[in-house]
Amino acid sequence: MEISEQRGLDPMEQKLDMRGLDLREVRARIRDNEYEGPTAGLAPGFAQANLVVLPEEYAFDFLKFCVRNPKPCPVLEVTEAGSPEPVITAPDADLRTDVPRYRVYEHGEIVEEPRDILHRWREDLVGFLIGCSFTFEEALLAAGLSIAHVEQGRNVPMYVTATECVPSGPFAGPMVVSMRPYRAEELPLVVSASGRYPTMHGAPVHVGNPDALGIDDLANPEFGESVAFEKEQLPVFWACGVTPQAVAMKARPPLMITHSPGHMFITDRRHSEYEV
């Protein structure tokens, strides 16, 4: 029986219950499989991160891929081979258990979405933590801007574009973008607020016509959920840390483990530490 059933809470009520907890309590609940939902809004003030885990033989090529594509893949930390502890961003945390839900890819195909990866961990695995848009979302909110998917209780919509990343070894493929709608007069504030956090994807990569990115249908994102637009709002697109998952489907390494979209790793680092 799921914890939410035991407590008589639906998933939204469970998340509201989690929002009253501090960082350590949130991570402990996740580690004990007491929470498996998206992490937006949890542990306010602390940066969250995308996760990629690869065998060591692929790690250097993937690191080069991230360096060559810093907008979608800004690296916050790389772990030692075999160690699940991110000693820079969250000492004493465990990348095998501290994400609410994972995705396991084998040769580019999703084979499971477990709540921990203890059964998958090996001594040759290297973890990468990649910057997350939740940091600049807090900056948008602090600037008085609304965020559609937050207000609508949805996971941010994410789209696979026709823009190809700069390849490295076997890693090549399209950039993924996240989208938030804003009115034209809000755009200068949107750009300045998010642009202060380059290691968290920074300023938008495109505003307006989704066809320019090769996106055919805003109502059907490849990841996350669609959001409703208000009158006169434009789609605003940011580079997204789900890009490695799209690349995994094309590169097809024998094993690649990531977070499930929207289910991030919560670090010990504050958003302000990444502001420039």
DAGI-V285400 format. One record per pair of residues at least 4 apart in sequence whose C-alpha atoms are under 6 Angstrom apart, sorted by the first residue. I is the first residue (numbers start at 0). J is the second residue. If there is no record, write none. Layout:
# DAGI-V285400
i	j
I	J
I	J
This chain:
# DAGI-V285400
i	j
2	33
3	7
3	8
8	12
8	13
18	41
20	24
20	25
21	42
22	42
28	33
29	33
29	34
29	97
29	99
30	96
30	97
35	99
35	100
37	261
37	262
38	262
38	263
44	269
44	270
45	268
45	269
45	270
46	134
46	266
46	268
46	269
46	270
47	131
47	264
47	265
47	266
48	128
48	129
48	130
48	131
48	263
48	264
49	128
49	129
49	263
50	127
50	128
50	257
50	258
51	126
51	127
51	256
51	257
52	125
52	126
52	255
52	256
53	124
53	125
53	255
54	123
54	124
55	123
55	124
55	125
60	167
60	168
64	167
65	69
65	72
68	72
69	73
70	200
70	238
71	238
71	239
71	240
72	129
72	240
73	129
73	130
73	198
74	129
75	128
75	129
76	127
76	128
77	126
77	127
78	85
78	125
78	126
80	123
80	124
80	125
81	122
81	123
81	124
83	93
83	94
84	92
84	93
85	89
85	90
86	90
88	266
88	267
88	268
89	266
89	267
93	97
95	115
95	116
95	117
96	115
98	263
98	264
99	114
99	262
100	113
100	114
100	259
101	112
101	113
101	257
101	258
101	259
102	112
102	256
102	257
102	258
102	259
103	109
103	110
103	111
103	256
104	108
104	109
104	110
104	254
104	255
105	253
105	254
106	251
106	252
106	253
107	247
107	248
107	251
130	198
130	199
131	199
132	199
134	270
135	193
138	192
139	144
139	192
140	144
148	152
148	153
148	155
154	223
154	224
155	223
156	177
156	178
156	220
156	223
156	224
156	225
157	176
157	177
157	220
157	222
157	223
158	175
158	176
158	220
158	221
159	175
160	173
160	174
160	175
160	212
160	213
160	214
161	212
161	213
162	173
162	174
163	172
163	173
163	174
164	172
164	173
164	174
166	170
166	171
169	250
170	250
171	246
172	246
174	242
175	239
175	242
176	236
176	237
176	238
176	239
177	236
177	237
177	239
178	235
178	236
179	234
179	235
180	232
180	233
180	234
180	235
181	232
181	233
182	231
182	232
182	233
188	192
190	194
190	202
193	201
193	202
194	201
194	202
195	274
195	275
196	201
196	273
196	274
197	201
200	238
203	236
203	237
204	236
204	237
205	236
206	235
207	233
207	234
209	214
210	214
218	225
243	247
246	250
247	251
